[in-house]
Amino acid sequence: MTADAPGAGAPTAAGQGGGARLRWFVIGVLVLSTALSFVDRQVLAALAPLLKDQFHLSNEGYGLVVSAFSLAYAAFAPVAGLFIDRVGLNAGVSVAVGLWSAAGVATGAAWGLGGLLACRAALGAAESGGIPATAKGFALYLEPRERAMGAALNQVGITLGMMAAPLLVGVLATATNWRMAFVATGIAGFLWIPLWLAVARRNPPPSRVEPAEGARTLWHDWRLWTLAAANILMMTVYSLWMNWTTVFLVSAHGLSPADANRQFAWVPPVFASVGGLAGGGLSMWWAGRGAGLYSARLRVCAVSAALLASTALVPWVGGVRGATALISLSFFAAVAMSSNIYAMPLDLFGARPAAFAVSVLTASYGLMQTVASPLYGASIDRYGFGPVCAVCGTLPLAALALLALVGRASPDRTAPVGGTV
């Protein structure tokens, strides 16, 4: 049994009394890996206008580059989840971070489109272990009612990465020296690994006894695949603003890439982070007032899905500030919903298969983005952003219906919150 496996050893101070703060400190260091992964990921989006010129890409061609990352991300996520569950959190996350950091550095050496595609695919394969690893950490270190807040803090890490990427590009990248942005972010990942190992080994997770299913059982549980389908539908909005915000600001409002990144592109991720915290906090609050844990999460998803209908209005708002404000609202709601969806497998299936269960959601997101990104690009090239935003604004309502279906079939949806520690 690995040191970070559930139930290993006796209860530790990390799970009791003042040691609760240490649990959240460990989670904070783990979330830092998410921030670094999204810096690596979002440097491409921040450099998109420049790289489109460098490699002679249309929007559809840029969508194919995004798909290279996403296809590898989807294909390798279940493998990464199984690997992390098997070897334990510490070894699993260290391997993942080391591999994606190497891929990030290699991107800075890519000279042709083929090299760029290969590096993005390698990055996607390695980063597919990131979200499953953090989910494993939340399952090991946090009580059940806290896990949506853990997912929300993970979104803070994502936001920091998304904010840092355009700012880093603004400082390091020029028309002739865009490569250093990729190299610098890759080096940062290598520096994180010894920090994590030192912190995690000094603060092992508390013992926790929860009902748990194995990965083999989950393959046959329709609820997991329904959650994955709901995730596909909802994350279309997330993918839109993750990869196309700078392109939208440049094409729809006539900004230069530098001005778009420095003045506006970093704003929606801030609201996305607030949305994650709001979604996690609201589900904790509703659960604490007597709602079942799954029911509380479903309420947050219902409010979020209603707000996400505003996505359809983004292309029709006059002025770049108004458009940025509406993008921010859309991103806020998407992440509030996402933070609860990613906690649902932990509620339903327990800690033991946590990395694998969440890796299925991760794979579903990567698969959706693989297919959707070229379609986004082709539609934007021909019709602008209007049709894409209209479709993305309606799909979260269908996702909500699927989540409700899972809730009706899960007898523990009205069970009291908390867990046995």
Summary of the structure (lengths in Angstrom):
residues: 421
radius of gyration: 20.2
end to end distance: 18.5
largest distance: 61.5
contacts: 1713
relative contact order: 0.17
helix: 82%
strand: 0%
